[in-house]
Amino acid sequence: MSYKTLAILFTFLVFFSCKNEKTPPAPSIDGNSLEISYAKGFSITDYGDYKVIEVNNPWPDAGKVFRYALVKDQANFESEERFDAVVQVPVQNLIVTSTTHIPSLDMLGETDKLIAFPNLSYISSEHTRKRIAEGKLTEIGNNESINTENVIDLQPDVMIGFAVTGNNKTYETLQRAGIPIVFNGDWTENHPLGKAEWIKFFGAFFDKNEAAAQLFSEIEAEYITVKELAQTADNTPTVLSGALWKDIWYLPEGKSWGAQFIADANGAYLWADSEGTGSIALNVETVIDRAQHADFWIGPGQFTTYSQLADAHKAYTQLDAYKNKTVYSFSSLKGETGGIIYYELAPNRPDLVLKDLVKILHPELLPEHEFYFFRALE
């Protein structure tokens, strides 16, 4: 997922037809459903010799459940059922298409299985950048225009697809060429722990279900501990988020990933009463009217200094958060080639995000914590 796309959508925001395969029978009582506690977009059922992954929301309003068979012996695997892809596991190589997929590979110790990515400059992972420097990853264009010839030449065991709609002819072309395409919908999850739980999705491709579950359990436990600590604070400061983009202020809706973070950090997000899960588009007057006296402004787009804010729009200088120097940004922390690390790693490590936010809103609760993603504006 490119920085450009994410910047336009601000805080988060922000194909193929079925393929006939020999596939296993429909799920039955003999299957063992792996525990998925927060994520709404996928399930995994273990049948011993194979697993079934169902992905139901790879993009908003997908309207279809995608079913994938992960098999240990594809050559002898027979069934009359239909699947969208059949993948031999554990995979020996793969292609992913969003930077949010890469931290799961790092955490599972499978970074060396990644062989290509669309636009390598977006990647910030130190492990992956080392492999790029060694010439071990192939550039395959970008998500809007993937180089299908390169992908076909590479013959990956699987390609993990990212899509914002179901209208992507490139994936159809690759599928017809015999490349298994499996959609990942981590970005559509609204709960911070729901995004992080997609590490279990990746674990299934490497036969590392237990390792993935353990990694997630550690993140979950830390997140819950910090959330409970935040609720002991004596106050609940008010919070503004987002920034202007071409004279429109985009900020997270009340049921979104970003809004949930603020609530769990015991902050009063000023648009928490909105019902959506994406972003709100408002004029600047509306935002200033409600948020002029907000205690904090968290996530002001690409801005990292107060002078940038003042130069960009005089309305910014009317905010108490600007005047009181209580504006915090995640845009200062960048990878080797300029990618914003928050966009890549934050979905996988919500515990680190929450610690940062509690440190901002209630510094007395985490006196020893050093900011990971966020920085006070300069």
C-alpha positions as CSV (number, residue, x, y, z in Angstrom):
1,M,0.0,0.0,0.0
2,S,1.6,3.2,-1.1
3,Y,2.4,6.2,1.1
4,K,0.7,8.4,-1.5
5,T,-2.6,6.5,-1.2
6,L,-2.5,6.5,2.6
7,A,-1.6,10.2,2.7
8,I,-4.6,11.1,0.6
9,L,-6.9,9.1,2.8
10,F,-4.9,10.4,5.8
11,T,-5.2,8.5,9.0
12,F,-6.2,5.1,7.4
13,L,-7.5,4.9,5.5
14,V,-7.0,3.5,3.1
15,F,-10.4,-9.0,-8.7
16,F,-10.3,-11.6,-9.5
17,S,-13.0,-14.1,-10.6
18,C,-13.3,-17.5,-9.0
19,K,-10.9,-20.1,-10.3
20,N,-11.9,-23.8,-10.6
21,E,-9.5,-26.0,-8.7
22,K,-9.6,-29.4,-7.3
23,T,-10.4,-28.6,-3.8
24,P,-11.4,-30.1,-0.4
25,P,-14.9,-30.7,0.7
26,A,-16.9,-27.9,2.4
27,P,-16.1,-27.4,6.1
28,S,-17.6,-30.0,8.3
29,I,-17.7,-30.8,12.0
30,D,-14.3,-32.7,11.6
31,G,-12.5,-29.4,11.1
32,N,-10.8,-27.5,13.9
33,S,-11.4,-23.8,13.8
34,L,-8.5,-21.8,14.9
35,E,-9.2,-19.1,17.5
36,I,-9.7,-15.6,16.0
37,S,-10.8,-13.2,18.7
38,Y,-10.8,-9.7,17.2
39,A,-10.4,-9.9,13.4
40,K,-13.6,-10.0,11.5
41,G,-12.3,-10.5,8.0
42,F,-10.9,-14.1,8.0
43,S,-11.2,-17.5,9.6
44,I,-8.9,-20.6,9.5
45,T,-10.1,-24.2,9.8
46,D,-7.6,-27.0,10.1
47,Y,-8.5,-30.4,8.6
48,G,-5.1,-32.1,9.3
49,D,-3.7,-32.5,5.8
50,Y,-5.0,-29.1,4.7
51,K,-6.4,-25.8,6.1
52,V,-9.1,-23.6,4.8
53,I,-8.8,-19.8,5.0
54,E,-11.9,-17.8,4.3
55,V,-11.6,-14.1,3.7
56,N,-14.9,-12.2,3.8
57,N,-14.0,-8.5,3.6
58,P,-10.8,-7.9,1.5
59,W,-12.2,-4.6,0.6
60,P,-15.4,-2.7,1.7
61,D,-18.6,-4.3,0.5
62,A,-16.8,-7.1,-1.3
63,G,-20.0,-9.1,-1.4
64,K,-18.2,-12.5,-1.6
65,V,-16.4,-14.9,0.7
66,F,-13.1,-16.0,-0.8
67,R,-12.0,-19.6,0.1
68,Y,-8.5,-20.8,-0.1
69,A,-7.1,-24.3,0.5
70,L,-3.6,-24.6,2.0
71,V,-2.5,-28.2,1.3
72,K,0.5,-30.2,2.3
73,D,0.5,-32.5,-0.8
74,Q,-1.0,-30.6,-3.8
75,A,0.0,-33.3,-6.3
76,N,-2.3,-35.8,-4.6
77,F,-5.0,-33.4,-3.5
78,E,-8.4,-34.2,-5.0
79,S,-11.9,-32.9,-4.4
80,E,-15.0,-31.8,-6.2
81,E,-15.4,-28.5,-4.3
82,R,-14.4,-25.1,-5.7
83,F,-11.8,-22.8,-4.2
84,D,-10.4,-19.5,-5.2
85,A,-6.9,-20.8,-4.9
86,V,-5.0,-23.9,-3.8
87,V,-1.6,-23.3,-2.2
88,Q,1.1,-25.8,-1.3
89,V,2.4,-25.2,2.2
90,P,4.7,-24.4,3.8
91,V,5.4,-21.9,1.0
92,Q,9.0,-21.6,-0.1
93,N,8.6,-18.1,-1.7
94,L,5.8,-15.5,-2.0
95,I,5.0,-12.0,-3.1
96,V,3.1,-9.6,-0.9
97,T,1.6,-6.3,-2.1
98,S,1.2,-4.1,1.0
99,T,3.9,-2.9,3.4
100,T,1.5,-3.9,6.2
101,H,2.2,-7.6,5.2
102,I,5.9,-7.4,5.7
103,P,6.1,-7.1,9.6
104,S,4.3,-10.4,9.9
105,L,7.0,-12.0,7.8
106,D,9.6,-10.4,10.0
107,M,8.0,-11.5,13.2
108,L,7.6,-15.1,12.0
109,G,11.2,-15.3,10.8
110,E,10.1,-15.7,7.2
111,T,11.5,-12.5,5.6
112,D,13.8,-14.5,3.4
113,K,10.7,-16.1,1.6
114,L,9.7,-12.7,0.1
115,I,10.9,-12.5,-3.5
116,A,9.2,-9.4,-4.9
117,F,7.1,-6.4,-4.1
118,P,5.4,-3.5,-6.0
119,N,7.7,-0.4,-5.6
120,L,10.5,-1.4,-3.3
121,S,11.1,2.2,-2.1
122,Y,8.0,2.1,0.1
123,I,9.5,-0.6,2.3
124,S,11.0,0.4,5.6
125,S,11.6,-3.0,7.3
126,E,15.4,-3.2,8.0
127,H,15.4,-6.9,7.3
128,T,13.8,-6.5,4.0
129,R,15.8,-3.5,3.0
130,K,19.0,-5.6,3.6
131,R,17.6,-8.2,1.2
132,I,16.8,-5.4,-1.3
133,A,20.4,-4.1,-1.1
134,E,21.6,-7.6,-1.8
135,G,19.5,-7.8,-4.9
136,K,17.2,-10.6,-3.6
137,L,13.9,-8.8,-4.2
138,T,12.4,-8.0,-7.6
139,E,10.6,-4.8,-8.4
140,I,7.2,-5.5,-9.9
141,G,5.9,-2.0,-10.6
142,N,3.1,-0.7,-8.3
143,N,-0.3,-1.8,-7.1
144,E,-2.0,0.2,-9.8
145,S,0.2,-1.3,-12.5
146,I,1.8,-4.6,-11.5
147,N,4.3,-6.0,-14.0
148,T,2.6,-9.3,-14.8
149,E,5.5,-10.7,-16.9
150,N,7.9,-10.3,-13.9
151,V,5.5,-12.1,-11.6
152,I,4.9,-14.9,-14.0
153,D,8.6,-15.3,-14.5
154,L,9.1,-15.6,-10.8
155,Q,6.4,-18.3,-10.3
156,P,5.7,-17.5,-6.6
157,D,4.0,-20.2,-4.6
158,V,1.4,-17.5,-3.7
159,M,0.8,-13.8,-4.2
160,I,-0.9,-12.0,-1.3
161,G,-3.1,-9.4,-2.9
162,F,-4.1,-6.0,-1.7
163,A,-7.2,-4.4,-3.3
164,V,-9.5,-1.4,-2.7
165,T,-12.1,-2.7,-5.1
166,G,-12.8,-6.0,-6.9
167,N,-12.0,-4.6,-10.3
168,N,-8.4,-5.5,-10.8
169,K,-7.7,-7.2,-14.1
170,T,-4.0,-7.7,-13.2
171,Y,-4.9,-10.3,-10.6
172,E,-7.2,-12.1,-13.1
173,T,-4.4,-12.3,-15.6
174,L,-2.0,-13.7,-13.1
175,Q,-4.5,-16.2,-11.9
176,R,-5.1,-17.4,-15.4
177,A,-1.4,-17.9,-15.7
178,G,-1.5,-20.2,-12.8
179,I,-0.3,-17.9,-10.0
180,P,-2.3,-18.5,-6.8
181,I,-3.8,-15.1,-5.7
182,V,-4.9,-14.8,-2.0
183,F,-6.5,-11.6,-0.8
184,N,-5.6,-10.1,2.5
185,G,-8.0,-7.7,4.2
186,D,-6.1,-6.5,7.3
187,W,-6.6,-2.9,6.3
188,T,-10.4,-3.1,6.6
189,E,-10.4,-4.2,10.3
190,N,-11.6,-1.5,12.7
191,H,-10.2,-2.8,16.0
192,P,-6.4,-2.3,16.6
193,L,-6.1,-5.9,17.7
194,G,-8.1,-7.1,14.8
195,K,-5.5,-5.8,12.4
196,A,-2.7,-7.3,14.4
197,E,-4.4,-10.7,14.5
198,W,-3.8,-11.1,10.8
199,I,-0.4,-12.5,11.7
200,K,-2.3,-15.8,12.1
201,F,-3.3,-15.5,8.5
202,F,0.3,-15.4,7.5
203,G,1.3,-18.1,10.0
204,A,-0.9,-20.6,8.2
205,F,1.2,-20.3,5.0
206,F,4.3,-21.3,6.8
207,D,2.8,-24.0,9.1
208,K,3.5,-21.7,12.0
209,N,0.0,-21.4,13.5
210,E,1.3,-21.8,17.1
211,A,4.1,-19.3,16.7
212,A,1.7,-16.8,15.2
213,A,-0.8,-17.3,17.9
214,Q,1.9,-16.8,20.6
215,L,3.1,-13.6,19.0
216,F,-0.4,-12.2,18.8
217,S,-1.1,-13.3,22.4
218,E,1.9,-11.3,23.6
219,I,0.8,-8.2,21.7
220,E,-2.8,-8.6,23.0
221,A,-1.7,-9.0,26.6
222,E,0.4,-5.9,26.4
223,Y,-2.3,-3.9,24.7
224,I,-4.9,-4.8,27.3
225,T,-2.6,-4.0,30.2
226,V,-1.9,-0.5,28.8
227,K,-5.6,0.0,28.1
228,E,-6.5,-0.9,31.6
229,L,-3.8,1.4,33.0
230,A,-5.1,4.3,30.9
231,Q,-8.6,4.0,32.4
232,T,-7.1,4.8,35.8
233,A,-6.2,8.4,34.8
234,D,-7.8,11.2,36.6
235,N,-8.8,13.1,33.4
236,T,-9.9,12.4,29.8
237,P,-8.4,15.0,27.5
238,T,-10.1,16.1,24.3
239,V,-8.4,15.1,21.0
240,L,-8.5,16.3,17.4
241,S,-7.0,14.3,14.5
242,G,-6.4,14.6,10.8
243,A,-5.5,17.7,8.7
244,L,-6.4,19.6,5.6
245,W,-6.0,18.1,2.1
246,K,-6.9,20.5,-0.7
247,D,-9.1,22.6,1.6
248,I,-10.9,19.6,3.0
249,W,-10.2,18.3,6.6
250,Y,-10.1,14.5,6.7
251,L,-10.3,12.9,10.1
252,P,-11.2,9.4,11.3
253,E,-14.8,8.5,11.9
254,G,-16.0,7.4,15.3
255,K,-16.0,3.6,14.8
256,S,-12.6,3.6,13.0
257,W,-9.2,2.1,13.9
258,G,-7.8,5.5,14.9
259,A,-10.8,6.5,17.0
260,Q,-10.6,3.2,18.9
261,F,-7.0,3.9,19.8
262,I,-7.9,7.3,21.3
263,A,-10.7,5.7,23.3
264,D,-8.5,2.9,24.6
265,A,-5.9,5.6,25.6
266,N,-8.6,7.3,27.6
267,G,-9.0,10.3,25.3
268,A,-12.2,12.0,24.3
269,Y,-12.1,12.1,20.5
270,L,-14.2,15.0,19.4
271,W,-15.9,13.0,16.5
272,A,-16.4,9.8,18.5
273,D,-20.1,10.2,18.0
274,S,-19.9,9.6,14.2
275,E,-20.9,6.2,13.1
276,G,-18.6,5.4,10.2
277,T,-15.4,3.4,10.1
278,G,-13.5,5.4,7.4
279,S,-12.8,9.1,7.3
280,I,-15.0,12.2,7.5
281,A,-14.5,15.1,5.1
282,L,-15.3,18.5,6.6
283,N,-14.7,22.1,5.9
284,V,-12.2,23.9,8.0
285,E,-14.8,26.1,9.7
286,T,-16.6,23.1,11.0
287,V,-13.4,21.6,12.5
288,I,-12.3,24.8,14.1
289,D,-15.7,25.4,15.6
290,R,-15.6,22.1,17.4
291,A,-11.9,21.5,18.0
292,Q,-10.5,25.0,18.7
293,H,-10.1,24.2,22.4
294,A,-9.1,20.5,22.0
295,D,-6.3,19.6,24.5
296,F,-4.3,17.6,21.9
297,W,-4.0,17.3,18.2
298,I,-2.7,13.8,17.2
299,G,-1.8,12.8,13.7
300,P,-1.8,16.1,11.7
301,G,-1.1,14.5,8.4
302,Q,2.4,14.9,7.0
303,F,3.3,17.9,9.2
304,T,6.3,17.5,11.6
305,T,6.9,21.1,12.6
306,Y,4.8,24.1,13.8
307,S,6.3,26.3,11.1
308,Q,5.0,23.9,8.5
309,L,1.5,24.2,10.0
310,A,1.6,28.0,10.1
311,D,2.8,28.1,6.5
312,A,0.2,25.7,5.3
313,H,-2.9,27.3,6.6
314,K,-3.6,30.1,9.1
315,A,-6.6,28.2,10.5
316,Y,-4.1,25.8,12.2
317,T,-2.7,28.6,14.3
318,Q,-6.2,29.2,15.8
319,L,-6.1,25.9,17.6
320,D,-5.3,25.7,21.3
321,A,-3.2,22.6,20.5
322,Y,-1.1,24.7,18.2
323,K,-0.7,27.5,20.7
324,N,0.0,25.2,23.6
325,K,2.4,23.0,21.6
326,T,0.4,19.8,22.2
327,V,0.5,18.5,18.6
328,Y,2.0,15.0,17.9
329,S,2.8,13.4,14.6
330,F,3.8,9.9,13.5
331,S,5.3,11.3,10.2
332,S,8.7,12.1,11.6
333,L,9.8,8.4,11.9
334,K,10.8,7.3,8.5
335,G,12.6,4.3,7.0
336,E,15.8,4.3,4.9
337,T,14.0,5.4,1.7
338,G,11.6,7.8,3.3
339,G,8.6,5.5,4.0
340,I,6.6,6.4,7.1
341,I,7.2,3.5,9.4
342,Y,3.8,4.0,11.2
343,Y,1.9,3.0,8.0
344,E,3.9,-0.2,7.7
345,L,4.3,-1.4,11.3
346,A,1.5,0.2,13.4
347,P,-1.2,-2.2,12.3
348,N,1.0,-5.1,13.5
349,R,2.0,-3.5,16.7
350,P,-1.0,-1.7,18.2
351,D,0.6,-2.2,21.7
352,L,3.3,0.3,20.7
353,V,0.8,2.7,19.3
354,L,-1.3,2.6,22.5
355,K,1.7,3.1,24.7
356,D,2.7,6.2,22.7
357,L,-0.9,7.6,23.0
358,V,-1.1,7.0,26.7
359,K,2.3,8.7,27.1
360,I,0.9,11.7,25.2
361,L,-2.4,11.9,27.0
362,H,-1.4,10.7,30.5
363,P,2.4,10.9,30.7
364,E,2.4,10.2,34.5
365,L,1.1,6.7,33.8
366,L,4.1,5.6,31.6
367,P,7.0,7.7,32.9
368,E,9.7,5.3,31.5
369,H,8.2,4.8,28.1
370,E,10.1,6.3,25.1
371,F,8.0,7.2,22.1
372,Y,8.1,4.7,19.3
373,F,6.0,6.1,16.5
374,F,4.9,9.6,17.6
375,R,6.9,12.7,18.2
376,A,6.0,16.2,19.4
377,L,6.1,18.7,16.6
378,E,9.3,20.7,16.5
